[in-house]
Amino acid sequence: MADKIRLGIIGANIHRGWAPRAHLPAVVASPEFELTGVCTTRMESAEESRQAYGAKYAFDDYRKMLEHPEIDAVVVCLRVPSHFEPTMAALNAGKHVYTEWPLGRTTAEAEEMTALAQSTGVRNMVGLQARGNPAMLYLKDLVADGYVGDVLSCHVSRISDGGLRRTSDRTWQRDRELGANTLTITNGHTIDALRFVVGDFSHVSAVVSTQVNQWYETDTEQHVEVTAPDNILVSGRLASGGVASAHVASNPWAGSGYRMEIYGSEGTLVASSDESPNHVGTRVQGVRGGNRLEDLPVPASYTWVLESMPLGAPYNVGQMYYQFGESIRQGSGGQPDFAEAVRLHKFIDCIQQASDTGAEVAV
């Protein structure tokens, strides 16, 4: 392998999607990697991305990228229904793979990708970037070190604002069968951060609801039916014995942002931000033996990226790239991996099952 890990990004269109918002600026600022290849479905847009971010090669077919001898690892940054085929192809080609969350459109797809990743032995990572947030890493250690004592109860909420009007290229997520909606993405990231900090659930009850059943396409001037859920209410018990709840929603106007509250026998911890646990800038507060929360500055040891890493969406993705690079160099480790993604997929299935049946479900 070269001095730097030679990376290719599948889904590198610079005009829309998660790649230009997070992955492309993050990898350019990551000293472990060289942006060697960018791939889109058209050579014109691939070449535009190559020039904008200084990549060495442009591709309009991910299979050609995977065949190239100068590509050590790839990132699959596409719409969720398109994750499966390029991820499987990359694994079969012996490339290390970072695939965005959700790993698959279904749990079955995620399990198949995970089985192949384990059989090939390549490093694999899923884009649950809240696990790279310095604030979440700090919270996890505070809880593990007994800052709150025994976790008695916890709650997380993430209320986003989602427009009722959008262009037709942004309405594909209305179909719940495509696997990319508030339940899988927003709730997936949010409840994964809670599980990362306080541990897994043992039992869960839930309401999964579609409160807004139509969106208006501004370019086609028509209403389209929505089957994807937009409000998720979860309550349950942690494996450690505490009780937990969550409300994750995309409502039309003025969302309240993100807040995680952890109450224990010895103290309280709170994490909050205007956006989500996926972005840098999460505020951490705590108190032990009192009632007034105080700010707890996040120690510098939880920051792995250089000062040149852009703030905002690229930051925690950059933190993830650091972990991905370390796992490739060391030939082991690297979290969260595909197996962790399967565990989250299965937990989301439990949430849906609890909602469908109206009964508590063992996780």
Salt bridges, closest charged atoms under 4 A:
GLU44 OE1 - ARG42 NH1 3.62
GLU47 OE2 - ARG50 NH2 2.66
GLU48 OE2 - HIS15 NE2 3.00
ASP61 OD1 - ARG63 NH1 3.21
GLU70 OE1 - LYS56 NZ 2.89
ASP72 OD2 - ARG6 NE 2.97
GLU100 OE2 - HIS23 NE2 2.76
GLU109 OE2 - ARG105 NE 3.99
GLU111 OE2 - LYS346 NZ 3.40
ASP192 OD1 - ARG131 NH2 2.83
ASP192 OD1 - ARG195 NH1 3.15
ASP200 OD1 - ARG195 NH2 3.19
GLU261 OE2 - ARG259 NE 2.67
GLU275 OE1 - HIS279 NE2 3.84
ASP295 OD1 - ARG283 NE 2.75
GLU340 OE2 - ARG131 NH2 3.27
GLU340 OE2 - ARG195 NH2 3.91
GLU340 OE1 - ARG343 NH2 2.91
